[in-house]
Amino acid sequence: MEMMIRLFKQNWLTLLGIVIGIVSGYLYWFYVGCVDGTCPIDASPMLNILRGGLLGGLLFSFINGLVVKRKE
């Protein structure tokens, strides 16, 4: 349990990025996604959610690395 708390404290920004990416991926599918289903990339809500989570996690992980580097 202690290790889990330490891991969360070190990576909270990346986890926040994943959550923000998941929400934004779903919102993108809901408001912008392909209407008639002929677009293979935008037609599936699950693909947009996964893509958003991945991109959000990568972006916020990069930012987290910069923040940690600056503190040192």
C-alpha positions as a Markdown table, in Angstrom:
| # | Residue | x | y | z |
|---|---|---|---|---|
| 1 | Met | 0.0 | 0.0 | 0.0 |
| 2 | Glu | 2.8 | 2.4 | 0.8 |
| 3 | Met | 4.5 | 1.7 | -2.5 |
| 4 | Met | 1.2 | 2.4 | -4.3 |
| 5 | Ile | 0.9 | 5.8 | -2.6 |
| 6 | Arg | 4.5 | 6.7 | -3.5 |
| 7 | Leu | 3.9 | 5.7 | -7.1 |
| 8 | Phe | 0.7 | 7.8 | -7.2 |
| 9 | Lys | 2.5 | 10.8 | -5.8 |
| 10 | Gln | 5.3 | 10.5 | -8.4 |
| 11 | Asn | 2.9 | 10.1 | -11.3 |
| 12 | Trp | -0.2 | 12.0 | -10.4 |
| 13 | Leu | 0.3 | 14.4 | -13.3 |
| 14 | Thr | 0.5 | 11.6 | -15.8 |
| 15 | Leu | -2.6 | 10.0 | -14.4 |
| 16 | Leu | -4.4 | 13.3 | -14.6 |
| 17 | Gly | -3.4 | 13.6 | -18.3 |
| 18 | Ile | -4.8 | 10.1 | -19.0 |
| 19 | Val | -8.2 | 11.0 | -17.4 |
| 20 | Ile | -8.3 | 14.4 | -19.3 |
| 21 | Gly | -7.4 | 12.5 | -22.5 |
| 22 | Ile | -10.1 | 9.9 | -22.0 |
| 23 | Val | -12.8 | 12.6 | -21.4 |
| 24 | Ser | -11.6 | 14.7 | -24.3 |
| 25 | Gly | -11.5 | 11.6 | -26.6 |
| 26 | Tyr | -15.1 | 10.8 | -25.7 |
| 27 | Leu | -16.2 | 14.4 | -26.2 |
| 28 | Tyr | -14.5 | 14.5 | -29.6 |
| 29 | Trp | -16.3 | 11.4 | -30.7 |
| 30 | Phe | -19.6 | 12.7 | -29.4 |
| 31 | Tyr | -19.5 | 16.2 | -30.9 |
| 32 | Val | -17.1 | 15.9 | -33.9 |
| 33 | Gly | -16.9 | 12.2 | -34.7 |
| 34 | Cys | -18.1 | 10.6 | -38.0 |
| 35 | Val | -21.9 | 10.8 | -38.3 |
| 36 | Asp | -22.6 | 8.1 | -40.9 |
| 37 | Gly | -19.9 | 5.6 | -39.6 |
| 38 | Thr | -17.8 | 5.5 | -42.8 |
| 39 | Cys | -14.8 | 7.0 | -41.2 |
| 40 | Pro | -12.8 | 4.1 | -39.6 |
| 41 | Ile | -10.8 | 6.4 | -37.3 |
| 42 | Asp | -13.6 | 8.5 | -35.9 |
| 43 | Ala | -16.5 | 6.1 | -36.0 |
| 44 | Ser | -15.7 | 4.1 | -32.8 |
| 45 | Pro | -16.0 | 5.8 | -29.4 |
| 46 | Met | -13.6 | 3.3 | -27.8 |
| 47 | Leu | -10.8 | 4.1 | -30.3 |
| 48 | Asn | -11.2 | 7.8 | -29.6 |
| 49 | Ile | -11.2 | 7.2 | -25.8 |
| 50 | Leu | -8.1 | 5.0 | -26.1 |
| 51 | Arg | -6.3 | 7.5 | -28.4 |
| 52 | Gly | -7.2 | 10.4 | -26.1 |
| 53 | Gly | -6.0 | 8.6 | -23.0 |
| 54 | Leu | -2.7 | 7.7 | -24.7 |
| 55 | Leu | -2.0 | 11.2 | -26.0 |
| 56 | Gly | -3.0 | 12.8 | -22.7 |
| 57 | Gly | -0.8 | 10.4 | -20.8 |
| 58 | Leu | 2.2 | 11.0 | -23.1 |
| 59 | Leu | 1.8 | 14.8 | -23.0 |
| 60 | Phe | 1.4 | 15.0 | -19.3 |
| 61 | Ser | 4.2 | 12.5 | -18.7 |
| 62 | Phe | 6.5 | 14.8 | -20.7 |
| 63 | Ile | 5.3 | 17.7 | -18.6 |
| 64 | Asn | 5.9 | 15.7 | -15.4 |
| 65 | Gly | 9.4 | 14.9 | -16.6 |
| 66 | Leu | 10.1 | 18.6 | -17.1 |
| 67 | Val | 8.7 | 19.5 | -13.7 |
| 68 | Val | 10.8 | 16.8 | -11.9 |
| 69 | Lys | 13.9 | 17.9 | -13.8 |
| 70 | Arg | 13.4 | 21.5 | -12.8 |
| 71 | Lys | 13.0 | 20.6 | -9.1 |
| 72 | Glu | 16.4 | 18.8 | -9.2 |
